[in-house]
Amino acid sequence: MRCIDSKEVKTRKDHQCFGCLEIIPVGTTMNRSTFASDNDGIWTNYQCAECDQYLIDNPDLNHEFKFYGVEEGFIYEHKQEESQDAPEK
Ligand SMILES: [Zn+2]
């Protein structure tokens, strides 16, 4: 699968963020990415601004997201793993 389009849109209804699984209320600016896959056809994901920034800060994850496909909630899970790796205070 690959990302064929990505742009910022103002939502016209509530959307669940694909990255962190938060429900983002109507009227919020989100990033809408369109993907194409030989097997699954075309579909769209919505990410909140926070996840969008997270992908910019984590290019490896962004690459995985755009070219290999990731599970819903992948940013949420990545953040969980990061916090587990963090040294204890
Ligand atoms: Zn998010």
PDB file of the backbone (N, CA, C, O) and the ligand in Angstrom, with CONECT records:
HET     ZN  A 101       1
ATOM      1  N   MET A   1       0.841  -1.198   0.000  1.00  0.00           N
ATOM      2  CA  MET A   1       0.000   0.000   0.000  1.00  0.00           C
ATOM      3  C   MET A   1       0.872   1.242   0.000  1.00  0.00           C
ATOM      4  O   MET A   1       2.032   1.201   0.409  1.00  0.00           O
ATOM      5  N   ARG A   2       0.314   2.327  -0.454  1.00  0.00           N
ATOM      6  CA  ARG A   2       1.097   3.556  -0.411  1.00  0.00           C
ATOM      7  C   ARG A   2       0.166   4.739  -0.254  1.00  0.00           C
ATOM      8  O   ARG A   2      -1.024   4.681  -0.561  1.00  0.00           O
ATOM      9  N   CYS A   3       0.753   5.805   0.235  1.00  0.00           N
ATOM     10  CA  CYS A   3      -0.005   7.027   0.448  1.00  0.00           C
ATOM     11  C   CYS A   3      -0.060   7.784  -0.875  1.00  0.00           C
ATOM     12  O   CYS A   3       0.982   8.112  -1.444  1.00  0.00           O
ATOM     13  N   ILE A   4      -1.256   8.064  -1.364  1.00  0.00           N
ATOM     14  CA  ILE A   4      -1.362   8.759  -2.645  1.00  0.00           C
ATOM     15  C   ILE A   4      -1.786  10.209  -2.488  1.00  0.00           C
ATOM     16  O   ILE A   4      -1.662  11.004  -3.420  1.00  0.00           O
ATOM     17  N   ASP A   5      -2.285  10.550  -1.310  1.00  0.00           N
ATOM     18  CA  ASP A   5      -2.671  11.940  -1.106  1.00  0.00           C
ATOM     19  C   ASP A   5      -2.708  12.221   0.390  1.00  0.00           C
ATOM     20  O   ASP A   5      -3.065  11.354   1.188  1.00  0.00           O
ATOM     21  N   SER A   6      -2.339  13.425   0.753  1.00  0.00           N
ATOM     22  CA  SER A   6      -2.332  13.796   2.162  1.00  0.00           C
ATOM     23  C   SER A   6      -2.559  15.290   2.257  1.00  0.00           C
ATOM     24  O   SER A   6      -1.798  16.074   1.689  1.00  0.00           O
ATOM     25  N   LYS A   7      -3.588  15.687   2.961  1.00  0.00           N
ATOM     26  CA  LYS A   7      -3.819  17.122   3.095  1.00  0.00           C
ATOM     27  C   LYS A   7      -4.609  17.451   4.347  1.00  0.00           C
ATOM     28  O   LYS A   7      -5.235  16.587   4.960  1.00  0.00           O
ATOM     29  N   GLU A   8      -4.564  18.714   4.705  1.00  0.00           N
ATOM     30  CA  GLU A   8      -5.288  19.165   5.888  1.00  0.00           C
ATOM     31  C   GLU A   8      -6.719  19.503   5.516  1.00  0.00           C
ATOM     32  O   GLU A   8      -6.981  20.179   4.521  1.00  0.00           O
ATOM     33  N   VAL A   9      -7.627  19.023   6.328  1.00  0.00           N
ATOM     34  CA  VAL A   9      -9.032  19.324   6.111  1.00  0.00           C
ATOM     35  C   VAL A   9      -9.675  19.705   7.433  1.00  0.00           C
ATOM     36  O   VAL A   9      -9.231  19.295   8.506  1.00  0.00           O
ATOM     37  N   LYS A  10     -10.725  20.496   7.330  1.00  0.00           N
ATOM     38  CA  LYS A  10     -11.513  20.797   8.521  1.00  0.00           C
ATOM     39  C   LYS A  10     -12.649  19.779   8.550  1.00  0.00           C
ATOM     40  O   LYS A  10     -13.414  19.664   7.593  1.00  0.00           O
ATOM     41  N   THR A  11     -12.751  19.053   9.641  1.00  0.00           N
ATOM     42  CA  THR A  11     -13.700  17.941   9.666  1.00  0.00           C
ATOM     43  C   THR A  11     -15.145  18.429   9.684  1.00  0.00           C
ATOM     44  O   THR A  11     -15.466  19.455  10.283  1.00  0.00           O
ATOM     45  N   ARG A  12     -16.003  17.671   9.018  1.00  0.00           N
ATOM     46  CA  ARG A  12     -17.428  18.017   8.980  1.00  0.00           C
ATOM     47  C   ARG A  12     -18.241  17.096   9.871  1.00  0.00           C
ATOM     48  O   ARG A  12     -19.451  17.260  10.022  1.00  0.00           O
ATOM     49  N   LYS A  13     -17.556  16.125  10.458  1.00  0.00           N
ATOM     50  CA  LYS A  13     -18.194  15.303  11.493  1.00  0.00           C
ATOM     51  C   LYS A  13     -17.092  14.780  12.397  1.00  0.00           C
ATOM     52  O   LYS A  13     -15.909  14.972  12.115  1.00  0.00           O
ATOM     53  N   ASP A  14     -17.475  14.120  13.482  1.00  0.00           N
ATOM     54  CA  ASP A  14     -16.466  13.561  14.378  1.00  0.00           C
ATOM     55  C   ASP A  14     -15.682  12.470  13.660  1.00  0.00           C
ATOM     56  O   ASP A  14     -16.245  11.664  12.919  1.00  0.00           O
ATOM     57  N   HIS A  15     -14.375  12.458  13.893  1.00  0.00           N
ATOM     58  CA  HIS A  15     -13.547  11.397  13.330  1.00  0.00           C
ATOM     59  C   HIS A  15     -12.647  10.844  14.419  1.00  0.00           C
ATOM     60  O   HIS A  15     -12.160  11.570  15.287  1.00  0.00           O
ATOM     61  N   GLN A  16     -12.445   9.555  14.348  1.00  0.00           N
ATOM     62  CA  GLN A  16     -11.466   8.956  15.250  1.00  0.00           C
ATOM     63  C   GLN A  16     -10.095   9.079  14.608  1.00  0.00           C
ATOM     64  O   GLN A  16      -9.908   8.742  13.439  1.00  0.00           O
ATOM     65  N   CYS A  17      -9.138   9.570  15.392  1.00  0.00           N
ATOM     66  CA  CYS A  17      -7.778   9.684  14.885  1.00  0.00           C
ATOM     67  C   CYS A  17      -7.197   8.280  14.707  1.00  0.00           C
ATOM     68  O   CYS A  17      -7.259   7.450  15.614  1.00  0.00           O
ATOM     69  N   PHE A  18      -6.639   8.034  13.543  1.00  0.00           N
ATOM     70  CA  PHE A  18      -6.078   6.716  13.241  1.00  0.00           C
ATOM     71  C   PHE A  18      -4.859   6.415  14.107  1.00  0.00           C
ATOM     72  O   PHE A  18      -4.592   5.262  14.445  1.00  0.00           O
ATOM     73  N   GLY A  19      -4.126   7.464  14.461  1.00  0.00           N
ATOM     74  CA  GLY A  19      -2.895   7.270  15.211  1.00  0.00           C
ATOM     75  C   GLY A  19      -3.099   7.030  16.698  1.00  0.00           C
ATOM     76  O   GLY A  19      -2.534   6.092  17.261  1.00  0.00           O
ATOM     77  N   CYS A  20      -3.909   7.876  17.340  1.00  0.00           N
ATOM     78  CA  CYS A  20      -4.026   7.806  18.804  1.00  0.00           C
ATOM     79  C   CYS A  20      -5.405   7.351  19.268  1.00  0.00           C
ATOM     80  O   CYS A  20      -5.639   7.197  20.467  1.00  0.00           O
ATOM     81  N   LEU A  21      -6.310   7.137  18.329  1.00  0.00           N
ATOM     82  CA  LEU A  21      -7.651   6.623  18.606  1.00  0.00           C
ATOM     83  C   LEU A  21      -8.551   7.588  19.373  1.00  0.00           C
ATOM     84  O   LEU A  21      -9.626   7.208  19.837  1.00  0.00           O
ATOM     85  N   GLU A  22      -8.109   8.834  19.503  1.00  0.00           N
ATOM     86  CA  GLU A  22      -8.971   9.838  20.130  1.00  0.00           C
ATOM     87  C   GLU A  22     -10.101  10.202  19.165  1.00  0.00           C
ATOM     88  O   GLU A  22      -9.919  10.207  17.947  1.00  0.00           O
ATOM     89  N   ILE A  23     -11.260  10.503  19.729  1.00  0.00           N
ATOM     90  CA  ILE A  23     -12.342  11.022  18.895  1.00  0.00           C
ATOM     91  C   ILE A  23     -12.152  12.530  18.782  1.00  0.00           C
ATOM     92  O   ILE A  23     -12.186  13.251  19.780  1.00  0.00           O
ATOM     93  N   ILE A  24     -11.952  12.991  17.560  1.00  0.00           N
ATOM     94  CA  ILE A  24     -11.693  14.411  17.335  1.00  0.00           C
ATOM     95  C   ILE A  24     -13.001  15.066  16.889  1.00  0.00           C
ATOM     96  O   ILE A  24     -13.608  14.644  15.905  1.00  0.00           O
ATOM     97  N   PRO A  25     -13.429  16.093  17.616  1.00  0.00           N
ATOM     98  CA  PRO A  25     -14.739  16.685  17.327  1.00  0.00           C
ATOM     99  C   PRO A  25     -14.801  17.428  15.995  1.00  0.00           C
ATOM    100  O   PRO A  25     -13.786  17.862  15.450  1.00  0.00           O
ATOM    101  N   VAL A  26     -16.014  17.558  15.498  1.00  0.00           N
ATOM    102  CA  VAL A  26     -16.280  18.259  14.243  1.00  0.00           C
ATOM    103  C   VAL A  26     -15.683  19.669  14.261  1.00  0.00           C
ATOM    104  O   VAL A  26     -15.648  20.325  15.302  1.00  0.00           O
ATOM    105  N   GLY A  27     -15.217  20.121  13.101  1.00  0.00           N
ATOM    106  CA  GLY A  27     -14.694  21.478  12.989  1.00  0.00           C
ATOM    107  C   GLY A  27     -13.225  21.599  13.327  1.00  0.00           C
ATOM    108  O   GLY A  27     -12.696  22.709  13.390  1.00  0.00           O
ATOM    109  N   THR A  28     -12.546  20.467  13.549  1.00  0.00           N
ATOM    110  CA  THR A  28     -11.118  20.476  13.859  1.00  0.00           C
ATOM    111  C   THR A  28     -10.322  20.244  12.576  1.00  0.00           C
ATOM    112  O   THR A  28     -10.759  19.508  11.692  1.00  0.00           O
ATOM    113  N   THR A  29      -9.167  20.869  12.483  1.00  0.00           N
ATOM    114  CA  THR A  29      -8.305  20.610  11.341  1.00  0.00           C
ATOM    115  C   THR A  29      -7.539  19.310  11.579  1.00  0.00           C
ATOM    116  O   THR A  29      -6.824  19.161  12.570  1.00  0.00           O
ATOM    117  N   MET A  30      -7.707  18.378  10.649  1.00  0.00           N
ATOM    118  CA  MET A  30      -7.008  17.093  10.730  1.00  0.00           C
ATOM    119  C   MET A  30      -6.305  16.828   9.411  1.00  0.00           C
ATOM    120  O   MET A  30      -6.611  17.440   8.387  1.00  0.00           O
ATOM    121  N   ASN A  31      -5.361  15.909   9.457  1.00  0.00           N
ATOM    122  CA  ASN A  31      -4.697  15.520   8.226  1.00  0.00           C
ATOM    123  C   ASN A  31      -5.393  14.283   7.669  1.00  0.00           C
ATOM    124  O   ASN A  31      -5.516  13.266   8.351  1.00  0.00           O
ATOM    125  N   ARG A  32      -5.838  14.382   6.445  1.00  0.00           N
ATOM    126  CA  ARG A  32      -6.501  13.245   5.810  1.00  0.00           C
ATOM    127  C   ARG A  32      -5.550  12.625   4.792  1.00  0.00           C
ATOM    128  O   ARG A  32      -5.110  13.293   3.856  1.00  0.00           O
ATOM    129  N   SER A  33      -5.245  11.378   4.975  1.00  0.00           N
ATOM    130  CA  SER A  33      -4.360  10.678   4.054  1.00  0.00           C
ATOM    131  C   SER A  33      -5.154   9.628   3.294  1.00  0.00           C
ATOM    132  O   SER A  33      -5.952   8.893   3.876  1.00  0.00           O
ATOM    133  N   THR A  34      -4.931   9.568   2.009  1.00  0.00           N
ATOM    134  CA  THR A  34      -5.575   8.559   1.181  1.00  0.00           C
ATOM    135  C   THR A  34      -4.542   7.514   0.791  1.00  0.00           C
ATOM    136  O   THR A  34      -3.434   7.843   0.368  1.00  0.00           O
ATOM    137  N   PHE A  35      -4.919   6.261   0.937  1.00  0.00           N
ATOM    138  CA  PHE A  35      -4.005   5.159   0.644  1.00  0.00           C
ATOM    139  C   PHE A  35      -4.566   4.277  -0.450  1.00  0.00           C
ATOM    140  O   PHE A  35      -5.778   4.156  -0.623  1.00  0.00           O
ATOM    141  N   ALA A  36      -3.658   3.667  -1.179  1.00  0.00           N
ATOM    142  CA  ALA A  36      -4.065   2.714  -2.202  1.00  0.00           C
ATOM    143  C   ALA A  36      -3.298   1.418  -1.999  1.00  0.00           C
ATOM    144  O   ALA A  36      -2.101   1.427  -1.709  1.00  0.00           O
ATOM    145  N   SER A  37      -3.989   0.330  -2.153  1.00  0.00           N
ATOM    146  CA  SER A  37      -3.357  -0.978  -2.029  1.00  0.00           C
ATOM    147  C   SER A  37      -3.939  -1.906  -3.083  1.00  0.00           C
ATOM    148  O   SER A  37      -5.120  -1.817  -3.416  1.00  0.00           O
ATOM    149  N   ASP A  38      -3.114  -2.784  -3.597  1.00  0.00           N
ATOM    150  CA  ASP A  38      -3.587  -3.715  -4.615  1.00  0.00           C
ATOM    151  C   ASP A  38      -4.698  -4.612  -4.074  1.00  0.00           C
ATOM    152  O   ASP A  38      -5.626  -4.977  -4.795  1.00  0.00           O
ATOM    153  N   ASN A  39      -4.589  -4.955  -2.811  1.00  0.00           N
ATOM    154  CA  ASN A  39      -5.554  -5.888  -2.234  1.00  0.00           C
ATOM    155  C   ASN A  39      -6.794  -5.210  -1.674  1.00  0.00           C
ATOM    156  O   ASN A  39      -7.908  -5.714  -1.815  1.00  0.00           O
ATOM    157  N   ASP A  40      -6.592  -4.075  -1.045  1.00  0.00           N
ATOM    158  CA  ASP A  40      -7.689  -3.474  -0.293  1.00  0.00           C
ATOM    159  C   ASP A  40      -8.321  -2.261  -0.965  1.00  0.00           C
ATOM    160  O   ASP A  40      -9.250  -1.669  -0.414  1.00  0.00           O
ATOM    161  N   GLY A  41      -7.839  -1.884  -2.136  1.00  0.00           N
ATOM    162  CA  GLY A  41      -8.426  -0.725  -2.795  1.00  0.00           C
ATOM    163  C   GLY A  41      -7.966   0.570  -2.161  1.00  0.00           C
ATOM    164  O   GLY A  41      -6.824   0.699  -1.718  1.00  0.00           O
ATOM    165  N   ILE A  42      -8.879   1.526  -2.126  1.00  0.00           N
ATOM    166  CA  ILE A  42      -8.522   2.855  -1.643  1.00  0.00           C
ATOM    167  C   ILE A  42      -9.283   3.169  -0.367  1.00  0.00           C
ATOM    168  O   ILE A  42     -10.477   2.885  -0.262  1.00  0.00           O
ATOM    169  N   TRP A  43      -8.594   3.752   0.596  1.00  0.00           N
ATOM    170  CA  TRP A  43      -9.261   4.176   1.816  1.00  0.00           C
ATOM    171  C   TRP A  43      -8.574   5.408   2.380  1.00  0.00           C
ATOM    172  O   TRP A  43      -7.472   5.767   1.965  1.00  0.00           O
ATOM    173  N   THR A  44      -9.241   6.051   3.334  1.00  0.00           N
ATOM    174  CA  THR A  44      -8.690   7.267   3.922  1.00  0.00           C
ATOM    175  C   THR A  44      -8.560   7.127   5.438  1.00  0.00           C
ATOM    176  O   THR A  44      -9.367   6.467   6.093  1.00  0.00           O
ATOM    177  N   ASN A  45      -7.540   7.757   5.964  1.00  0.00           N
ATOM    178  CA  ASN A  45      -7.317   7.841   7.410  1.00  0.00           C
ATOM    179  C   ASN A  45      -7.321   9.303   7.819  1.00  0.00           C
ATOM    180  O   ASN A  45      -6.949  10.183   7.044  1.00  0.00           O
ATOM    181  N   TYR A  46      -7.745   9.543   9.037  1.00  0.00           N
ATOM    182  CA  TYR A  46      -7.635  10.884   9.602  1.00  0.00           C
ATOM    183  C   TYR A  46      -6.665  10.851  10.777  1.00  0.00           C
ATOM    184  O   TYR A  46      -6.735   9.967  11.630  1.00  0.00           O
ATOM    185  N   GLN A  47      -5.763  11.823  10.811  1.00  0.00           N
ATOM    186  CA  GLN A  47      -4.891  11.972  11.978  1.00  0.00           C
ATOM    187  C   GLN A  47      -5.066  13.360  12.563  1.00  0.00           C
ATOM    188  O   GLN A  47      -5.267  14.334  11.837  1.00  0.00           O
ATOM    189  N   CYS A  48      -4.987  13.441  13.890  1.00  0.00           N
ATOM    190  CA  CYS A  48      -5.065  14.737  14.544  1.00  0.00           C
ATOM    191  C   CYS A  48      -3.718  15.462  14.386  1.00  0.00           C
ATOM    192  O   CYS A  48      -2.720  14.853  14.003  1.00  0.00           O
ATOM    193  N   ALA A  49      -3.704  16.745  14.680  1.00  0.00           N
ATOM    194  CA  ALA A  49      -2.499  17.563  14.514  1.00  0.00           C
ATOM    195  C   ALA A  49      -1.352  17.026  15.360  1.00  0.00           C
ATOM    196  O   ALA A  49      -0.190  17.091  14.958  1.00  0.00           O
ATOM    197  N   GLU A  50      -1.684  16.501  16.526  1.00  0.00           N
ATOM    198  CA  GLU A  50      -0.652  15.987  17.423  1.00  0.00           C
ATOM    199  C   GLU A  50       0.045  14.762  16.810  1.00  0.00           C
ATOM    200  O   GLU A  50       1.268  14.637  16.875  1.00  0.00           O
ATOM    201  N   CYS A  51      -0.732  13.884  16.228  1.00  0.00           N
ATOM    202  CA  CYS A  51      -0.156  12.688  15.602  1.00  0.00           C
ATOM    203  C   CYS A  51       0.630  13.074  14.352  1.00  0.00           C
ATOM    204  O   CYS A  51       1.664  12.482  14.041  1.00  0.00           O
ATOM    205  N   ASP A  52       0.129  14.053  13.661  1.00  0.00           N
ATOM    206  CA  ASP A  52       0.816  14.551  12.480  1.00  0.00           C
ATOM    207  C   ASP A  52       2.218  15.030  12.841  1.00  0.00           C
ATOM    208  O   ASP A  52       3.199  14.726  12.162  1.00  0.00           O
ATOM    209  N   GLN A  53       2.280  15.789  13.934  1.00  0.00           N
ATOM    210  CA  GLN A  53       3.564  16.290  14.420  1.00  0.00           C
ATOM    211  C   GLN A  53       4.441  15.130  14.886  1.00  0.00           C
ATOM    212  O   GLN A  53       5.657  15.143  14.691  1.00  0.00           O
ATOM    213  N   TYR A  54       3.826  14.146  15.492  1.00  0.00           N
ATOM    214  CA  TYR A  54       4.560  12.988  15.984  1.00  0.00           C
ATOM    215  C   TYR A  54       5.220  12.241  14.824  1.00  0.00           C
ATOM    216  O   TYR A  54       6.343  11.750  14.942  1.00  0.00           O
ATOM    217  N   LEU A  55       4.514  12.167  13.723  1.00  0.00           N
ATOM    218  CA  LEU A  55       5.084  11.506  12.542  1.00  0.00           C
ATOM    219  C   LEU A  55       6.248  12.304  11.965  1.00  0.00           C
ATOM    220  O   LEU A  55       7.216  11.733  11.462  1.00  0.00           O
ATOM    221  N   ILE A  56       6.143  13.631  12.044  1.00  0.00           N
ATOM    222  CA  ILE A  56       7.247  14.473  11.571  1.00  0.00           C
ATOM    223  C   ILE A  56       8.474  14.266  12.460  1.00  0.00           C
ATOM    224  O   ILE A  56       9.608  14.241  11.983  1.00  0.00           O
ATOM    225  N   ASP A  57       8.222  14.119  13.761  1.00  0.00           N
ATOM    226  CA  ASP A  57       9.325  13.920  14.711  1.00  0.00           C
ATOM    227  C   ASP A  57       9.904  12.508  14.655  1.00  0.00           C
ATOM    228  O   ASP A  57      11.020  12.269  15.116  1.00  0.00           O
ATOM    229  N   ASN A  58       9.148  11.586  14.093  1.00  0.00           N
ATOM    230  CA  ASN A  58       9.584  10.183  14.028  1.00  0.00           C
ATOM    231  C   ASN A  58       9.532   9.681  12.587  1.00  0.00           C
ATOM    232  O   ASN A  58       8.616   8.947  12.215  1.00  0.00           O
ATOM    233  N   PRO A  59      10.507  10.074  11.782  1.00  0.00           N
ATOM    234  CA  PRO A  59      10.469   9.764  10.354  1.00  0.00           C
ATOM    235  C   PRO A  59      10.389   8.266  10.054  1.00  0.00           C
ATOM    236  O   PRO A  59       9.776   7.864   9.065  1.00  0.00           O
ATOM    237  N   ASP A  60      11.000   7.446  10.896  1.00  0.00           N
ATOM    238  CA  ASP A  60      10.926   5.999  10.677  1.00  0.00           C
ATOM    239  C   ASP A  60       9.492   5.504  10.741  1.00  0.00           C
ATOM    240  O   ASP A  60       9.043   4.706   9.918  1.00  0.00           O
ATOM    241  N   LEU A  61       8.797   6.000  11.736  1.00  0.00           N
ATOM    242  CA  LEU A  61       7.399   5.614  11.917  1.00  0.00           C
ATOM    243  C   LEU A  61       6.556   6.136  10.755  1.00  0.00           C
ATOM    244  O   LEU A  61       5.645   5.464  10.272  1.00  0.00           O
ATOM    245  N   ASN A  62       6.878   7.324  10.331  1.00  0.00           N
ATOM    246  CA  ASN A  62       6.167   7.935   9.216  1.00  0.00           C
ATOM    247  C   ASN A  62       6.352   7.109   7.946  1.00  0.00           C
ATOM    248  O   ASN A  62       5.415   6.911   7.173  1.00  0.00           O
ATOM    249  N   HIS A  63       7.561   6.639   7.750  1.00  0.00           N
ATOM    250  CA  HIS A  63       7.876   5.821   6.582  1.00  0.00           C
ATOM    251  C   HIS A  63       7.074   4.523   6.618  1.00  0.00           C
ATOM    252  O   HIS A  63       6.498   4.097   5.617  1.00  0.00           O
ATOM    253  N   GLU A  64       7.054   3.918   7.781  1.00  0.00           N
ATOM    254  CA  GLU A  64       6.305   2.679   7.976  1.00  0.00           C
ATOM    255  C   GLU A  64       4.829   2.900   7.670  1.00  0.00           C
ATOM    256  O   GLU A  64       4.172   2.100   7.005  1.00  0.00           O
ATOM    257  N   PHE A  65       4.343   4.017   8.186  1.00  0.00           N
ATOM    258  CA  PHE A  65       2.942   4.386   8.017  1.00  0.00           C
ATOM    259  C   PHE A  65       2.585   4.527   6.532  1.00  0.00           C
ATOM    260  O   PHE A  65       1.547   4.047   6.076  1.00  0.00           O
ATOM    261  N   LYS A  66       3.473   5.195   5.798  1.00  0.00           N
ATOM    262  CA  LYS A  66       3.142   5.510   4.411  1.00  0.00           C
ATOM    263  C   LYS A  66       3.379   4.363   3.441  1.00  0.00           C
ATOM    264  O   LYS A  66       2.708   4.274   2.412  1.00  0.00           O
ATOM    265  N   PHE A  67       4.325   3.486   3.756  1.00  0.00           N
ATOM    266  CA  PHE A  67       4.699   2.492   2.754  1.00  0.00           C
ATOM    267  C   PHE A  67       4.378   1.051   3.127  1.00  0.00           C
ATOM    268  O   PHE A  67       4.252   0.197   2.249  1.00  0.00           O
ATOM    269  N   TYR A  68       4.247   0.776   4.412  1.00  0.00           N
ATOM    270  CA  TYR A  68       4.047  -0.626   4.789  1.00  0.00           C
ATOM    271  C   TYR A  68       2.695  -0.906   5.416  1.00  0.00           C
ATOM    272  O   TYR A  68       2.242  -2.050   5.452  1.00  0.00           O
ATOM    273  N   GLY A  69       2.056   0.132   5.906  1.00  0.00           N
ATOM    274  CA  GLY A  69       0.778  -0.112   6.544  1.00  0.00           C
ATOM    275  C   GLY A  69       0.978  -0.364   8.024  1.00  0.00           C
ATOM    276  O   GLY A  69       1.892  -1.086   8.422  1.00  0.00           O
ATOM    277  N   VAL A  70       0.142   0.219   8.818  1.00  0.00           N
ATOM    278  CA  VAL A  70       0.255   0.095  10.269  1.00  0.00           C
ATOM    279  C   VAL A  70      -1.133  -0.165  10.832  1.00  0.00           C
ATOM    280  O   VAL A  70      -2.147   0.082  10.179  1.00  0.00           O
ATOM    281  N   GLU A  71      -1.152  -0.659  12.031  1.00  0.00           N
ATOM    282  CA  GLU A  71      -2.417  -0.922  12.706  1.00  0.00           C
ATOM    283  C   GLU A  71      -3.008   0.384  13.222  1.00  0.00           C
ATOM    284  O   GLU A  71      -2.288   1.341  13.506  1.00  0.00           O
ATOM    285  N   GLU A  72      -4.301   0.404  13.334  1.00  0.00           N
ATOM    286  CA  GLU A  72      -4.960   1.533  13.985  1.00  0.00           C
ATOM    287  C   GLU A  72      -4.399   1.700  15.398  1.00  0.00           C
ATOM    288  O   GLU A  72      -4.187   0.717  16.107  1.00  0.00           O
ATOM    289  N   GLY A  73      -4.165   2.925  15.795  1.00  0.00           N
ATOM    290  CA  GLY A  73      -3.639   3.157  17.135  1.00  0.00           C
ATOM    291  C   GLY A  73      -2.133   3.025  17.221  1.00  0.00           C
ATOM    292  O   GLY A  73      -1.582   2.925  18.318  1.00  0.00           O
ATOM    293  N   PHE A  74      -1.461   3.023  16.087  1.00  0.00           N
ATOM    294  CA  PHE A  74      -0.010   2.772  16.089  1.00  0.00           C
ATOM    295  C   PHE A  74       0.773   3.860  16.816  1.00  0.00           C
ATOM    296  O   PHE A  74       1.816   3.579  17.408  1.00  0.00           O
ATOM    297  N   ILE A  75       0.288   5.082  16.780  1.00  0.00           N
ATOM    298  CA  ILE A  75       1.008   6.160  17.485  1.00  0.00           C
ATOM    299  C   ILE A  75       0.804   6.030  18.989  1.00  0.00           C
ATOM    300  O   ILE A  75       1.731   6.219  19.776  1.00  0.00           O
ATOM    301  N   TYR A  76      -0.405   5.709  19.364  1.00  0.00           N
ATOM    302  CA  TYR A  76      -0.701   5.471  20.775  1.00  0.00           C
ATOM    303  C   TYR A  76       0.227   4.379  21.310  1.00  0.00           C
ATOM    304  O   TYR A  76       0.834   4.540  22.369  1.00  0.00           O
ATOM    305  N   GLU A  77       0.334   3.278  20.581  1.00  0.00           N
ATOM    306  CA  GLU A  77       1.169   2.163  21.023  1.00  0.00           C
ATOM    307  C   GLU A  77       2.651   2.534  21.054  1.00  0.00           C
ATOM    308  O   GLU A  77       3.389   2.133  21.954  1.00  0.00           O
ATOM    309  N   HIS A  78       3.063   3.297  20.067  1.00  0.00           N
ATOM    310  CA  HIS A  78       4.460   3.725  20.008  1.00  0.00           C
ATOM    311  C   HIS A  78       4.801   4.586  21.214  1.00  0.00           C
ATOM    312  O   HIS A  78       5.883   4.472  21.791  1.00  0.00           O
ATOM    313  N   LYS A  79       3.868   5.443  21.584  1.00  0.00           N
ATOM    314  CA  LYS A  79       4.098   6.307  22.748  1.00  0.00           C
ATOM    315  C   LYS A  79       4.154   5.489  24.025  1.00  0.00           C
ATOM    316  O   LYS A  79       4.954   5.774  24.916  1.00  0.00           O
ATOM    317  N   GLN A  80       3.302   4.469  24.115  1.00  0.00           N
ATOM    318  CA  GLN A  80       3.326   3.584  25.282  1.00  0.00           C
ATOM    319  C   GLN A  80       4.690   2.912  25.412  1.00  0.00           C
ATOM    320  O   GLN A  80       5.276   2.866  26.494  1.00  0.00           O
ATOM    321  N   GLU A  81       5.180   2.396  24.297  1.00  0.00           N
ATOM    322  CA  GLU A  81       6.482   1.727  24.300  1.00  0.00           C
ATOM    323  C   GLU A  81       7.586   2.690  24.707  1.00  0.00           C
ATOM    324  O   GLU A  81       8.479   2.344  25.481  1.00  0.00           O
ATOM    325  N   GLU A  82       7.511   3.886  24.180  1.00  0.00           N
ATOM    326  CA  GLU A  82       8.516   4.892  24.521  1.00  0.00           C
ATOM    327  C   GLU A  82       8.530   5.174  26.011  1.00  0.00           C
ATOM    328  O   GLU A  82       9.596   5.278  26.618  1.00  0.00           O
ATOM    329  N   SER A  83       7.351   5.297  26.602  1.00  0.00           N
ATOM    330  CA  SER A  83       7.301   5.627  28.015  1.00  0.00           C
ATOM    331  C   SER A  83       7.794   4.443  28.853  1.00  0.00           C
ATOM    332  O   SER A  83       8.315   4.631  29.952  1.00  0.00           O
ATOM    333  N   GLN A  84       7.627   3.226  28.331  1.00  0.00           N
ATOM    334  CA  GLN A  84       8.176   2.065  29.051  1.00  0.00           C
ATOM    335  C   GLN A  84       9.698   2.023  28.986  1.00  0.00           C
ATOM    336  O   GLN A  84      10.367   1.581  29.921  1.00  0.00           O
ATOM    337  N   ASP A  85      10.226   2.493  27.859  1.00  0.00           N
ATOM    338  CA  ASP A  85      11.677   2.504  27.685  1.00  0.00           C
ATOM    339  C   ASP A  85      12.347   3.607  28.503  1.00  0.00           C
ATOM    340  O   ASP A  85      13.536   3.532  28.813  1.00  0.00           O
ATOM    341  N   ALA A  86      11.572   4.621  28.842  1.00  0.00           N
ATOM    342  CA  ALA A  86      12.154   5.761  29.557  1.00  0.00           C
ATOM    343  C   ALA A  86      12.728   5.318  30.895  1.00  0.00           C
ATOM    344  O   ALA A  86      12.113   4.519  31.600  1.00  0.00           O
ATOM    345  N   PRO A  87      13.888   5.826  31.244  1.00  0.00           N
ATOM    346  CA  PRO A  87      14.492   5.446  32.524  1.00  0.00           C
ATOM    347  C   PRO A  87      13.638   5.920  33.695  1.00  0.00           C
ATOM    348  O   PRO A  87      13.014   6.979  33.633  1.00  0.00           O
ATOM    349  N   GLU A  88      13.617   5.134  34.748  1.00  0.00           N
ATOM    350  CA  GLU A  88      12.827   5.517  35.920  1.00  0.00           C
ATOM    351  C   GLU A  88      13.475   6.672  36.647  1.00  0.00           C
ATOM    352  O   GLU A  88      14.695   6.835  36.684  1.00  0.00           O
ATOM    353  N   LYS A  89      12.572   7.480  37.233  1.00  0.00           N
ATOM    354  CA  LYS A  89      13.110   8.639  37.927  1.00  0.00           C
ATOM    355  C   LYS A  89      13.466   8.292  39.372  1.00  0.00           C
ATOM    356  O   LYS A  89      13.937   9.152  40.116  1.00  0.00           O
TER     357      LYS A  89
HETATM  358 ZN    ZN A 101      -4.052  11.515  17.072  1.00  0.00          ZN2+
END
